[in-house]
Amino acid sequence: MRYVRLTAFALLGFNHDRLDREKPRFLAKGSLVKLIPGAMAALAILGCLGASSAASAQAFDWIPESRTGGKLLLTGGVSTIEGSGGGGLATWAVTTGYGDEDGIGGNVHATYVNLPDYELRAWGAAIGLWDRVELSVARQEFDTGDTGAALGIGRGFTFTQDIVGLKVKLIGDAVYDQDNWLPQVAVGVQHKSNDQGAIIAAVGGADDEGTEYYVAATKLFLADSLLVSGTVRFTDANQTGLLGFGGDRNTDMEPQFEGSVGYLLNRNLVVGAEYRTKPDNLGFAKEEDWIDVYAAYALNRHLSVTAAYVDLGSIATFQDQRGFYLSLQAGF
């Protein structure tokens, strides 16, 4: 409406001050009468514009005006190794980025995990729409380094996995619903595709791609500076898909748990721990659960860094895969 009013005055060629100042002259010389046809033409144009604007508003009234930066620091989580918003290992129910309910947020990330016998590199991007929908993409590279030769697949052999994800918030607000215990609840899906189907089949894997489904619940208790999150993921992935899906021991999708706790030391820094269970489908190598202890620091709304100590257990017969995790995230 402000645009319509300004357009009307522009078309008519005067403003309130000028009208008040020149009213006697208009009345005296009959200029007001001369102005009427032009005014009527302007009003006709505005009527068309108004009808068009109203039609456009009705057509797109389900899309909020896009604004960014409405959330508190770190309340959109950081980027998981699979690209979704959450911790490092566990997905949360929150929507990535700092866009609030009528805004858009997004980020890009790069992650590096150094283990005694392997390296994991991951990068990707995610966008959060109106604090309701999250879309994410990520690529992982699992580098076997010198271990590849010992496994008989060649030194530096690398498994590459692409991940596409969708998350939708169902109910609650993890941050602003402080007058009740209801958490924010979201459901999500991730499709993963691995480029080493022949090797996966050779070690007993049933497939080189798979789709996972999850339900997540996250709650931030502001008075206690405490974040709690839990996720149930239905999956048959081996090492989160890096070694394929299903195996000679089991091909069924099973529920697995991902849990996170975090304590906000101040508005920029959160420390906590995560735990993630995983299926054990391959006969040649036992698979164990993952644990980390992390610290995430937001320099501002556009840049954050996460560091963690991770214990990933046994991976492809090599025990005690403990090391360091570092992730950088940039966004809005």
C-alpha positions as CSV (number, residue, x, y, z in Angstrom):
1,M,0.0,0.0,0.0
2,R,2.9,2.4,0.7
3,Y,4.0,1.8,-2.9
4,V,0.5,2.5,-4.2
5,R,0.2,5.8,-2.2
6,L,3.6,7.0,-3.4
7,T,2.7,6.1,-7.0
8,A,-0.5,8.0,-6.8
9,F,1.2,11.2,-5.6
10,A,3.8,10.8,-8.3
11,L,1.2,10.4,-11.0
12,L,-0.9,13.3,-9.8
13,G,2.2,15.5,-9.6
14,F,1.8,17.0,-6.1
15,N,2.1,16.2,-2.4
16,H,0.1,17.3,0.6
17,D,2.2,20.4,1.4
18,R,2.0,21.6,-2.1
19,L,-1.7,21.0,-2.2
20,D,-2.3,23.0,1.0
21,R,0.0,25.8,-0.2
22,E,-1.6,26.2,-3.6
23,K,-5.2,25.3,-2.8
24,P,-6.4,29.0,-3.1
25,R,-4.8,29.4,-6.5
26,F,-6.3,26.2,-7.7
27,L,-9.8,27.2,-6.6
28,A,-9.4,30.7,-7.9
29,K,-8.3,29.8,-11.4
30,G,-10.4,26.6,-11.9
31,S,-7.2,24.6,-12.1
32,L,-8.7,21.9,-9.9
33,V,-11.2,21.2,-12.6
34,K,-8.4,20.8,-15.1
35,L,-6.7,18.4,-12.8
36,I,-9.7,16.0,-12.5
37,P,-9.3,14.1,-15.8
38,G,-5.6,13.4,-15.0
39,A,-6.5,12.3,-11.5
40,M,-9.2,10.0,-12.8
41,A,-6.7,8.4,-15.3
42,A,-4.2,8.0,-12.5
43,L,-6.8,6.3,-10.3
44,A,-7.8,4.0,-13.1
45,I,-4.1,3.0,-13.5
46,L,-3.8,2.4,-9.8
47,G,-6.9,0.3,-9.8
48,C,-5.3,-2.0,-12.4
49,L,-2.1,-2.1,-10.3
50,G,-4.0,-2.8,-7.2
51,A,-6.0,-5.6,-8.8
52,S,-2.8,-7.1,-10.2
53,S,-1.0,-6.8,-6.8
54,A,-4.0,-8.4,-5.0
55,A,-4.0,-11.3,-7.5
56,S,-0.2,-11.7,-7.0
57,A,-0.5,-11.6,-3.3
58,Q,-3.3,-14.3,-3.3
59,A,-1.2,-16.5,-5.6
60,F,1.9,-16.2,-3.4
61,D,0.5,-15.5,0.1
62,W,1.9,-18.9,1.2
63,I,5.5,-17.7,0.6
64,P,6.6,-15.4,3.5
65,E,8.7,-12.3,2.8
66,S,12.3,-13.4,2.8
67,R,14.4,-12.1,5.7
68,T,17.6,-13.5,7.2
69,G,19.4,-13.4,10.6
70,G,16.3,-13.9,12.8
71,K,17.7,-16.7,15.0
72,L,20.0,-16.7,18.0
73,L,23.6,-17.7,17.4
74,L,24.2,-21.5,17.0
75,T,20.5,-22.3,17.3
76,G,20.5,-23.6,13.7
77,G,23.2,-26.1,14.6
78,V,26.3,-26.7,12.6
79,S,26.8,-29.0,9.7
80,T,26.9,-32.8,10.2
81,I,29.2,-35.0,8.2
82,E,26.1,-35.7,6.1
83,G,25.3,-32.1,5.4
84,S,22.2,-31.6,7.5
85,G,21.8,-29.1,10.4
86,G,22.8,-30.6,13.8
87,G,26.0,-31.5,15.6
88,G,29.0,-33.2,14.0
89,L,27.7,-36.8,14.1
90,A,24.1,-36.4,14.9
91,T,21.2,-34.7,13.1
92,W,19.0,-32.3,15.0
93,A,15.4,-31.2,14.4
94,V,16.4,-27.6,13.8
95,T,16.6,-26.0,10.4
96,T,20.0,-24.9,9.2
97,G,20.9,-21.2,8.8
98,Y,19.7,-18.1,10.6
99,G,16.5,-17.4,8.7
100,D,13.4,-17.3,10.9
101,E,9.8,-18.2,10.2
102,D,9.6,-15.6,7.4
103,G,13.2,-15.8,6.2
104,I,15.7,-17.9,4.4
105,G,19.1,-19.1,5.7
106,G,21.9,-21.2,4.3
107,N,25.5,-22.3,4.7
108,V,28.4,-24.1,3.1
109,H,30.7,-26.3,5.1
110,A,34.0,-28.2,4.9
111,T,34.9,-31.0,7.4
112,Y,38.1,-33.0,8.0
113,V,38.4,-36.0,10.3
114,N,41.9,-37.5,10.9
115,L,42.1,-41.0,12.3
116,P,45.0,-43.4,12.8
117,D,44.4,-45.4,9.7
118,Y,41.9,-43.3,7.6
119,E,40.9,-39.8,6.7
120,L,37.4,-38.5,6.0
121,R,36.8,-35.3,4.1
122,A,33.4,-33.8,3.5
123,W,31.9,-30.6,2.1
124,G,28.5,-29.4,1.1
125,A,25.7,-26.8,1.3
126,A,22.3,-26.5,2.9
127,I,19.5,-24.0,2.8
128,G,16.7,-23.5,5.3
129,L,13.4,-22.1,4.1
130,W,11.1,-20.2,6.5
131,D,12.4,-22.2,9.5
132,R,10.3,-25.1,8.2
133,V,12.1,-26.9,5.3
134,E,15.8,-27.8,4.9
135,L,17.5,-29.0,1.7
136,S,21.1,-30.2,1.8
137,V,23.7,-31.8,-0.4
138,A,27.1,-33.2,0.7
139,R,30.0,-35.2,-0.7
140,Q,32.2,-37.4,1.5
141,E,35.6,-38.8,0.6
142,F,36.8,-41.7,2.8
143,D,40.6,-42.0,2.1
144,T,42.2,-45.3,3.1
145,G,45.7,-44.0,2.8
146,D,48.4,-46.6,3.6
147,T,45.7,-48.8,5.0
148,G,44.4,-49.4,1.5
149,A,47.4,-51.4,0.6
150,A,47.0,-53.6,3.7
151,L,43.3,-54.1,2.7
152,G,44.4,-55.2,-0.8
153,I,42.6,-52.3,-2.6
154,G,45.6,-50.1,-3.1
155,R,47.3,-47.3,-1.2
156,G,45.2,-44.2,-1.0
157,F,42.0,-45.9,-2.3
158,T,39.1,-43.5,-1.7
159,F,35.4,-44.2,-1.4
160,T,33.3,-41.2,-2.5
161,Q,29.7,-40.8,-1.4
162,D,27.1,-38.2,-2.4
163,I,24.2,-37.3,-0.1
164,V,21.0,-35.4,-0.8
165,G,18.8,-34.6,2.1
166,L,15.4,-33.1,3.0
167,K,14.1,-32.2,6.5
168,V,10.7,-30.8,7.4
169,K,9.7,-29.4,10.8
170,L,6.4,-30.8,12.1
171,I,5.7,-29.2,15.4
172,G,7.3,-27.1,18.2
173,D,10.1,-24.6,18.3
174,A,13.4,-25.7,20.0
175,V,14.2,-22.1,21.1
176,Y,11.1,-20.0,21.5
177,D,8.7,-22.5,23.1
178,Q,10.2,-22.0,26.6
179,D,6.9,-22.1,28.4
180,N,6.4,-25.8,27.8
181,W,8.4,-29.0,27.4
182,L,7.4,-29.7,23.8
183,P,10.5,-30.1,21.6
184,Q,10.9,-29.2,18.0
185,V,10.1,-32.3,16.0
186,A,11.2,-32.9,12.4
187,V,11.2,-35.7,9.9
188,G,13.8,-36.2,7.2
189,V,15.2,-38.3,4.4
190,Q,18.7,-38.7,3.0
191,H,19.6,-40.5,-0.2
192,K,23.2,-41.7,-0.4
193,S,25.1,-43.0,-3.4
194,N,28.6,-44.6,-3.2
195,D,30.9,-44.8,-6.3
196,Q,32.6,-48.1,-5.3
197,G,30.0,-50.7,-6.0
198,A,32.4,-53.4,-7.0
199,I,34.5,-53.1,-3.8
200,I,31.3,-52.9,-1.7
201,A,30.0,-56.1,-3.2
202,A,33.4,-57.8,-2.7
203,V,33.4,-57.1,1.1
204,G,29.8,-58.4,1.4
205,G,27.8,-55.2,1.0
206,A,24.3,-55.6,-0.6
207,D,24.1,-52.3,-2.4
208,D,26.1,-49.1,-3.2
209,E,23.2,-46.7,-2.6
210,G,20.4,-46.4,-0.1
211,T,17.8,-44.1,1.4
212,E,17.5,-43.4,5.2
213,Y,14.6,-41.9,7.1
214,Y,14.7,-40.2,10.5
215,V,12.6,-38.5,13.2
216,A,14.4,-35.9,15.3
217,A,13.4,-34.0,18.4
218,T,15.4,-31.1,19.8
219,K,14.9,-28.8,22.8
220,L,16.9,-25.8,24.1
221,F,16.4,-24.9,27.7
222,L,17.5,-21.3,27.7
223,A,17.3,-20.8,31.5
224,D,19.7,-23.7,31.9
225,S,21.8,-23.0,28.8
226,L,21.2,-26.6,27.9
227,L,20.5,-28.3,24.5
228,V,19.2,-31.8,24.2
229,S,18.5,-33.7,21.0
230,G,17.6,-37.2,20.0
231,T,17.1,-38.8,16.6
232,V,15.9,-42.2,15.5
233,R,17.3,-43.1,12.0
234,F,16.0,-46.0,10.0
235,T,19.0,-47.3,8.0
236,D,21.0,-50.3,6.7
237,A,24.1,-48.2,6.1
238,N,27.6,-49.6,6.7
239,Q,29.8,-46.9,8.3
240,T,27.0,-44.4,7.4
241,G,27.1,-45.6,3.8
242,L,30.9,-45.3,3.2
243,L,31.0,-49.1,2.9
244,G,27.7,-49.5,1.2
245,F,24.3,-50.7,2.5
246,G,23.2,-54.0,3.9
247,G,25.4,-57.0,4.0
248,D,25.9,-60.7,4.3
249,R,24.8,-60.6,8.0
250,N,21.7,-58.4,7.6
251,T,19.9,-56.5,4.8
252,D,17.0,-55.1,6.8
253,M,16.7,-51.4,7.8
254,E,16.8,-51.0,11.5
255,P,16.2,-48.1,13.9
256,Q,19.4,-46.5,15.2
257,F,19.8,-43.7,17.7
258,E,21.7,-40.4,17.5
259,G,21.9,-38.3,20.7
260,S,23.4,-34.9,21.4
261,V,23.8,-32.7,24.5
262,G,25.3,-29.2,24.5
263,Y,26.0,-26.6,27.1
264,L,26.2,-22.9,26.1
265,L,29.1,-21.4,27.9
266,N,28.1,-18.0,26.3
267,R,26.2,-16.8,23.3
268,N,29.1,-17.7,21.0
269,L,30.4,-21.0,22.4
270,V,28.7,-24.4,23.0
271,V,30.4,-27.6,24.3
272,G,28.9,-31.0,24.4
273,A,29.0,-34.7,23.4
274,E,27.3,-37.0,20.9
275,Y,26.5,-40.6,20.6
276,R,25.5,-42.5,17.5
277,T,24.6,-46.2,17.1
278,K,25.1,-48.0,13.8
279,P,24.0,-51.4,12.4
280,D,26.5,-54.3,12.1
281,N,25.8,-55.8,8.7
282,L,29.1,-57.0,7.4
283,G,30.6,-60.3,8.4
284,F,34.2,-59.4,7.6
285,A,34.4,-56.5,10.0
286,K,32.6,-55.6,13.2
287,E,31.0,-52.1,13.3
288,E,30.9,-50.1,16.5
289,D,29.1,-47.0,17.7
290,W,30.4,-43.5,17.4
291,I,31.1,-41.0,20.1
292,D,32.5,-37.4,20.1
293,V,33.2,-34.6,22.5
294,Y,32.9,-31.2,20.7
295,A,33.1,-27.4,21.0
296,A,31.5,-25.1,18.5
297,Y,32.3,-21.4,18.3
298,A,30.4,-18.8,16.3
299,L,32.6,-15.8,15.4
300,N,29.4,-14.2,14.2
301,R,26.3,-15.1,12.2
302,H,28.4,-15.8,9.1
303,L,31.2,-18.0,10.3
304,S,31.6,-20.8,12.9
305,V,34.2,-23.5,13.6
306,T,33.6,-26.9,15.3
307,A,36.4,-29.0,16.8
308,A,35.9,-32.4,18.4
309,Y,37.6,-35.5,19.6
310,V,36.0,-38.5,18.0
311,D,36.0,-42.3,18.8
312,L,34.7,-44.2,15.8
313,G,35.6,-47.6,17.1
314,S,36.6,-50.3,14.6
315,I,36.5,-49.5,10.8
316,A,37.1,-52.3,8.3
317,T,39.0,-54.5,10.8
318,F,41.2,-51.6,12.0
319,Q,40.5,-51.0,15.7
320,D,40.6,-47.9,17.9
321,Q,39.9,-45.2,15.2
322,R,40.1,-42.2,17.5
323,G,41.2,-38.8,16.3
324,F,40.3,-35.2,15.7
325,Y,37.4,-33.6,13.8
326,L,37.5,-30.0,12.4
327,S,34.7,-28.3,10.5
328,L,34.3,-24.8,9.2
329,Q,30.9,-23.3,8.3
330,A,30.0,-20.1,6.5
331,G,26.5,-18.9,5.9
332,F,23.7,-16.5,6.8
